[in-house]
């Protein structure tokens, strides 16, 4: 099942031109409204020289090196901890910090995705089981199966116990004794992989070195493309450093394909690679979280993050923490109206994310910065600080305008971005021009991305989903072992069984779900599975928190949504339910509402019975 298998696939990836690297705004991408200012270049933070440097790194290190200190000169003021000059914030990021502080939670999430573009891709995992109802398997030609009544990826509900998933990302490519650069299958020696695609029998003479090299190149390119889509900022010394050489090796091809298919510029330097993703638009349910605790950012946390970046893009390499805090207090924009006092946890979360992005170095990822130690000296990577913003606000009028501008693209590029970044694309969610493009390129559009990223297309009447059976190209999954994940999967199964429309009913992609039904079903699930499955006792004691987190996961995966009228169950949710039963029996749990009795009125005297 390993990533190497889906990295090779059945067909070779479409090739790009050798000189296809664009370096500018991607095709149909929104023009960058302003760039973070570029001061005079200093030494590359953490840079290496000599044999440890990349092949195409500048050989003349003296050009970037600071002038040598004169004999007997005192150390720089920054290194000694005393500020030598006042930090000057970047005006674009300072404006962004004000917009964050004035936004509500949902707008702040959308603004973060639009201005930083560091959100990961998100996809469903296991493909649906083949069924005769599927036109691709044996159904009538020209028909389209609905997610409501089509093949499902349902697994038995009782107690899904499994090891916790590792962080999604690149799996290290194994080396083969026959000098094949990348093993074609992720299976362990001696047995085939569970998801391994059948390979044609070939004699030893039929395997030539050229074929092995072509297959290895295609595999490496897909691994690098998947890594960049999951982690748009990859460094040579970060947690995904194993994939950085692949990105550098195929940077021209990757830059051309990302620009052509998604309009994403790719910039690859000596020590980091940055895929400049466009904003996903409003309501994309993409939020930033604390790297260690998973706590979601608040508008205040986003504001402190933007304010810190505004100062770090032009900060000295060695920066005392106290000097940074003083500069942030001085540069913090005044609120437009009454506001609550700053929460110290917002600053702590902002610094933790900067450590996780390696903008602040010499600290373990996810480590907390002790705000009480004002004399502590931070190591700042200015190059990474400048690489974080992708859409600073200069031309935008306000936060909503920036979110809209960042998502602008021609119809084909906009639909391909949705396919690459979201679990499912429903035609009902698209504007008319994008819906027309999807109808015209219903098969060729998803196929190009599936080939590029090693995914599988699932075509349904309501839309298209690109699946990742390896469950690596996603930041969320319903197959987790946590309490909220198990409760969410059981909840969506039973909700589908309760409200699934009958064949022939005109319902569209969404079906209303009453709040009382959600509460009743979730209560039954907690009673039935909570203690036997070892669910977290805090959730069992606080059903409101369990409901909140389970619905939040389903909403983030695009299986349920909310409107002013209430909750709506989306058609892709049916792929996680059992096969449809046209005569379902009413629920029998103690939290379920009994079905109303059907009474036959007694005919009046003289009327026919």
Secondary structure, DSSP 8 states (H G I E B T S, - for coil): --HHHHHH-SS------TT----SS-TT----S------S----TT---GGGS-TTS-S-GGGTS-----TT----HHHHTS-SS-----HHHHHHHHHHHHS-HHHHHHHHHHHH---------S-----TTSTTTTS-TT----TTTS-------S---------SS-------TT--SS-S----TTS--TT--------GGG--HHHHHHHHHHHHHHHHHHHHHH-SEEETTSTTHHHHHHHHHTHHHHHHHHHHHH--EEEE-SSEEEEE-----TT-----B-TTT--B--HHHHHHHHHHHHHHTT--SEEEHHHHHHHHHHH----SS------HHHHHHHHHHHHHTTSEESS-TT----TT-TT-EEEE-HHHHHHH-S--SSS-SSHHHHHHHHH---HHHHHHHHHHHSS-EEGGGS-HHHHHHHHHTTTHHHHHHHHHHT-EEEE-SSEEEEE-TTS-S-S--TT-SSHHHHHHHHHHHHHHHHH---TT----SEEEE-HHHHHHHHHHHHHHHTTTTT--HHHHH-HHHHHHHHHHHHHHTTSEEEETTEEEEEGGGGGGS-S--TT-----STTS------------TTS--
